[in-house]
Amino acid sequence: MTVEYLPVEVEDRGLPLDEFLAAQFPRWTKGYLRGLIREGLVSIDGQPEIVASTRLHSNALIGIDLPEEEVARPQIRSSALPEIRVLYEDDAIWVIDKPAGIAVEPERWDREGAHIAGAVLDHLERGVAAGERLPFRPRVVHRIDKGTSGVLCFAKNLEAERALRSQFEEGSVSKRYLALVEGEVPPEGGTVDLPIGPDAKKDGKMRVDRSGTGKRAHTRYELARAYRGFSLVGAFPKTGRTHQIRVHLAARGFPLLVDPLYGRREELLLSEFKPGYVSSKRHKERPLIARLTLHAASLALRSPAAGEVVIECAPPKDFAATMTQLQRWRGR
């Protein structure tokens, strides 16, 4: 173990311990830092009997015992970081366009893989001089699946984080997703009020759970564009359960066009729906899209700094190209 000491400056007075540590080590998740606190590896003025919510006083000295592997690899950096496209920013929130295929935070089984939290920090660090503090520590207030693209919101400070989390928890945030699905959704659309819980048969999978232990979940969906055999739908989740849209649409008989867990494909090929398509014998056919056909298209919420805001995000190239081909060969 290597002990690192961090003095508490006047501007950090009153911060909870975990918030202070998160600002000092922005590439570590709060969960990891809270684990160090619970294990007695963090002290305040030499006293290890503390909790994550302990409020700090100025001139306190924080000691943290860092495992050797973390000293050698401080603040885990992501590899192959994506470029960050900022959709909206004010004094309280920072909203980006999340690429598909990148987890929001480090995954348990792949701590060094690329993740959005690391990409965001790299983006911010490029804008400050060496040794200077970041203008803010980005705080994730909601999540979208690794395979989903689109709007992702961060809070810039603790007060904004609390306000936004409260909005998400009470269901006052309006979320709109675009989903390409199997089947022909009726023009009137529909709603799904089915509880969701973990699938005991497969780790990481969710299911409709009517046993009484499932969590309440509500999704409204409407037809956005009709194709022969397929549909583009707008999905409006009122709650925010894991894989909610994917589980609910599959339960109605409209699984995502590409979804290895709840659908029947890992990728979509043009040859599957283009009449007379002849694939090359020399080259393997490239998929139109090889990730979840789900895109977070808009988010409407109350920014603590600017009031009501609506942030929209157009589908990325793979999603848009798939819609174009479906319209061309299966359009109504």
N, C-alpha and C positions, 0 to 999 in steps of 0.2 A: 504493500500500500504506500501511496505517496500523499502526504497531507498538503493541501493548498489552503491558504488563508485569504479571506476576502473581507476588507473593511466595509462597513455600511456607511455610505455617504449621507449627508443631510437630506438630499433629494429622495433617498430611498427609505427614509424614516416612515414607519407605519405600514410598510409592505408586508404581506404574509411571507414567511420563509420560502415557500415553494415558488412564489412569484419572483422573489429576488434571485433565487438560483436559476430559474428559467431564463431570466434576462442575462445572467452571467454565462450560461451555457445554452444558447438558443438552439443548438442542434440536438439536444437531448429532450425527450418528451417529459412532460410533467409527471407522468406515471413512473418513469424510470427514476426521476429525482425524488419522488415521494417514497419509492422503495428504498433508496439510500437513507432517507430520514428514518424510516421505520426500522431499518437494520442498525441504527445507532452510528452511522458513518458520517453524520453531520452534527456539528456542535455550535452553540452560541456562547461565546466567552468561556469556552472549555466545558460547557454543560451539554451532554448528549441527550438528556431526558427532555426532548422537545417534540412538537408535532408540526406538521406541514403548515398549519394555519397560524403558528406563532407570529405575532407582530414584532417587527424589528425596531430597535431604537438606534439613533445615530451614534456612531463611534463603536458600535458592537463589532466583534470580530467573529466571522463565520469560518469555521474549519470544516473541510470536507475531505474525507479519506477516499482517494480515487484508486480504484483497482488498477494494477499495472497495465493491463491491456487497454484501459481507457486513457491512461497517460500517454501510451504509445500511439493511441488513435483518438486524440481528443475531439470531442464534438463531431460525431460521425458525419462524414461527408458523403454525399450521394455521387454515384458514377453516372455518366451519360445524362446529365441534368438537362431537362427541356428548357427552352426559352419561355419566359413568363410574359404573357400579354395582359396588361392591366385594362380592365373594362371600366372601372369607376373607382374614384378615391375622394374622400373628404377627411376631416380631422378625426373621425371616429372609425371609419371602415375602409377596407381595401379589398376590392373584388377583382378576381382574375378569371381567365378562361382556362380551365383545367384540361390538359390533353388526355385522351384516353390511353389506358395502358400504364399509367403511373399512379401508385398508391398515394393517398393524401399524406400519410405519416409512415415512418419506418415500420415494416412488417416484422412480426415476431420471428419468422423463419428466414428473413433476409435483411438483416440490420444494415448492410452496406449497399443495398440496392437503391436505385433512384427513387426519390419520393418528392412530392410537391413541397413539403415543409422545407426540405433542403434546398430545392430550387429557388424558393422564395427568398430564403436567407442569402443565397449567393447573389441573387438579383439586387437585394438591398445593400449587401456589402460592397458591391461594385460602385455604389454611389457615395461611399464615405471614405475619408482618408484613413490610413493605417493608424490604429490606436484609438480612433474615435468610436463613440457609441453609435449603434444603429439608431435611426430616427424613431423607430418603434419596434417592438417585438411582435411579429404577427401571431395572432391567436386564432386557431381554427374554431369556428363556432358551429359548424355542421360538417357533414361528410357526404361524399358521393362515392359510389363504387369505383374501384380501380379501373374497370373497363368502360366507365361512363365518362363522357366529355361534358364540358360546359361550365356554368356559373358556380364559382366557389368563393365564399365570403370569409374574410378575416377581420377580427377586431384589432384596433390599434392600441388599446389600453384596457385595463382591468374593468373600468366602469362600462365601457362599450361592450366588452365581452359578456358581462352579467346581463346587460340590457338585451342584447341580441339572443343570448341563450334563453332568456325568459320568453322572448317572442316565439322562438322555435318550439319551446316546450308547451306554450299555451295554444299553439296552432294559428297564430295571427300572421305568420309569414306566408305569402302566396307563392307557391312554386309551380312552374309549368315545365313539363318534360315533353320531348318529342320521342316517340317510340315507333319503330318499324316492326310490325308484328305479322305472324302467320294468321291467315283467315280473313274473312270479310266482316269487319265491324259494322253493325247497323248504324244508319244515319243518326239515330237519336242518342247513340253512345250508351253510357250506363254508369252505375256506381257499384263499388264493392265495399261491403262492410263485413269483413271476415278477420277474426283474430289471427295473429301470426306468432309462431314460436319456432325454436330450433328443431330440426329434423334429427331425431336420435339415431337414424340409420346412416347419416352421412355428415361428417364434420364440416362445418362452414356453410351448410345448406339450411334454409328455412322452409317452413311449410304452413299451410292453413291449419290452425290448431283450435279445435272446438272442445278440447278437454276441460276447459276452464282455466288453464294455466297460460294460454296464449294472450298476447297483448293486443288491445283494441287497435284496429287499423282501418282507415277509411281512404279510399281512392275514387275520384271521379275521372271518367275518361270520355273523350268525344272524338268523333271521326274528323280528321283533318284532310285526308285525301284517300280516295278509294282506288285500289288496283284489283285486277282479277287474281283472287287467291291471297292477296296481301292487303295490308292497310297501314297508313300513317295515322297515328293517333296522338292527340294531346292528352297527357296524363297529369292530374292535379292531386297530389297526395296531401291530405289534410294532416295526417300524422307522419312520423318519420322513422318507421321501423326498418330494420335491416332488410334489404332486397324487396321492399314493400311493393313497388310497381311491378317488378318481375314476377313475384309470387301471385299478386292479385290478377294481373292480366292472364297469366297461365291458368289460374283457377277458372277464368271465364272462357277458356278455350282459345285465347289469343296470346300465346307465348311470344317473346321477342324472336325476331327472325334469326338472330344469332345470339345464342345463350347456351353454353355447355351445361349449365346446371338445371335450368328449367325449360329449355327448348330442345331442339334436336340437331343443332348445328354449332360448329366452332368457327365456321366461316361461310360466306355466301359466294357462290360462283355464278357468273353470268350464264353459263351453260345450263343452269337449273331452270331458267325461265325464258331464255331467248329462243324462239323457234328456229330450228335448223342450224343451231350453233355447232360448229365442227372444231374440236380442239386440236391443237398442233401435236403431232406425234413426237416432235423434237423437244418441245418445251412444255413444262407443267403449267397448267392454267393458273394465273394469279387471281386470288380472290378479290371481289369488289370491296368487301369489308371483312375484317377478321377480328372483330371485338364486339362487345355488346352493342346492339342497335338501339342505344338509349342516349339521349342528349339532354342535359339540363339547359333549357332554352331561356328561362327568365326567372327572376327573383324579385319580389316586391316586399319591402320591409320599411321599418321606421329607423332611420339613422339617428343616433343621439345628437349628431352634429347638424344634419341637414333636413330632418323630418322624413316624410314619405319619399322613397326613391324606388324606381323600377329599373333593374339592370337586365338587359337582353344580350343574348349571345347567339350568333348564327351558327348553324351546324358546320363542323369541319369538312374538309374535302372528301373524305371517304364516305361520310354519311350523305353529303349532298350528291355525290356521284351515284350512290346507290339509289337515291330517290329519282334521279334523272333517268337511269336505266329502267327502273320499274315503270316510270311514267311512259317511257318510249315503247316498252314491249308488253306491259301489262296494264297500261292506262285505260281508264274508262271515259 
